[in-house]
Amino acid sequence: MSAIALIDYGAGNLQSVHNALKAAGAEDIAVTENPADVLAADRIVLPGVGAFAHCMGALSAIPGMVEALNEAVIANGKPFLGICVGMQLMADEGHEHGVTPGLGWIRGKVAPVAAAPGLKIPHMGWNDVVPSQAHPLIEAGEAYFLHGYAFEGGDVLATTDHGGPVVAAIGRDNMVGVQFHPEKSQRYGIATLERFLTWRP
């Protein structure tokens, strides 16, 4: 089983994600804030909860971490999974508390989920994941969401519905991001992580 770097930057639901990865069959998981561990890992998971600007600031505050992510994921093609705000950080920018540059891996922005009559924001609870195109990681099912901001842009792999289409997953090449929480999505979430663990992009 390949080594996984689960990035600890003070902005993720680390224990729950760690437990879910273990339940999916992962054995070698390094919960780390060390860029060297990211470069050494076979797979990388970036969780994230809270505000885009706070998460990007926390990630950027670790010396060498953004550079290590760019080298491992973009230059070296290692499989990458972003979860919730970890997915959002893949975008060009986030529009929360002003405009904050993201990692710029997927063209697009993160903007407020459009409020529709009778629908609550944040979008919270179980909802359908509807694939937009075939992808080895993303299957139709029901997952747990909790977010008030959503990705708008290209490379959409799946949507959900909250008063209209809301992006549920993005990705291309060796990287995938999911807006839902696999660690809270029971069997569907564990199955998603199982596919990530054996994915050969």
Disulfide bonds with the S-S distance in Angstrom:
none
